[in-house]
Amino acid sequence: MNSVKSVLRRISPLSLTVFAVLADQITKYLVVKNIPLHGIGWSSPGELLRFIFVYNTGIAFSIGHDWPY
């Protein structure tokens, strides 16, 4: 039983990582195929949340967008 728990402990982080990467890539594909650039794909009532297709030229939150390539 301990070996099963040990294996699950090692597999769980890997599975979570694979799931997150796949979900990220699938949502990016769906956005590119279904929402025009700078277009609003979905907006909640009151526009509290909006999905807008934009390109990020930097890392997270555009960090490094003006760094030389």
N, C-alpha and C positions, 0 to 999 in steps of 0.2 A: 504494500500500500504506500509506503514512503517513497518508493521509486516512481510511482504514478504521480504523486504530488510533486516530486522533484521535476519530472518531465513537464508537467503542466505549468509549473512556475517558470520554466525556461521557454516554453512555447507561447505562453500568453502574451508577453511583451512583443514577440515577433509577430504574432497574429494581429495584435492591435496596430502595430506599425504598418503591416501589409494592408489591413483594412483602411486605415487612414489615407495611405498613399493612393489606393484604388479609388476611394470615395472622392478624393481631391481631383484626380485625373478625369473621372467620369463627370463630375460637375463642371469642370473646365470645358470638356468636350461639348456638353449640353449647352453651355452658355455660348460658346463660339458658333454652334450650329443654329441656335434659336433666337438670339438677341443681337440686333444690329449694334455695331460699335457706337458707344456713347448713348445707346438706347436704354430705356427702362423696360426691363423684362417683367417685373412684377412690383406692385406697390400695395402696401397694406392700407386698410382704411385709416384715414388721417395722415397718411404718408409717414408713419413712424418708422417703417422699414421699407427699403427699396433695393431691388437688385438692378444694378447698372453695369453694363459691360464696358470696362476700361482696361487698358494695358498698364501694368506697373513695370517701369523700366529699371527699378532698383530691387533691393531685397525687400524684406517686410517693411511696410509703411513707407516705401520709396527711399529707404536709406541707401545712399550711394548712387542715386539716379544721375548725379552729375559727375561721377568719377570717370576718369578716362578708361577706355577699354583697353 
